[in-house]
Amino acid sequence: MGSRSNQEVHLKWLPKVQRGFSNINLNAALSTFISPIDEAALDGLDFCSDLLSRRMPERILDQGKLKGIYDDTAKLIVKLLKAT
């Protein structure tokens, strides 16, 4: 009696989502992308999202540091635009 690895269980949704992405056509209706992604695939994604957020939560940047990055980027963009 074989047992599935956790990875197999956690990634059962992946083929449906890959099928949706493989059929992307920007000139087609959104339903052509979404149609392979059913409720079970969305539940699997939700489960994986919850598991990842508990086991490997993303660090949240300090607002002051984030503002500094934004300001530096804005200054760089202005310099680049002036240089062209």
Secondary structure, DSSP 4 states (H G I P E B T S, - for coil): -----HHHHHTTTHHHHHHHHHT--TTS-THHHHTT--HHHHHHHHHHHHHHHHHSPPPPPPHHHHHHHHHHHHHHHHHHHHH-
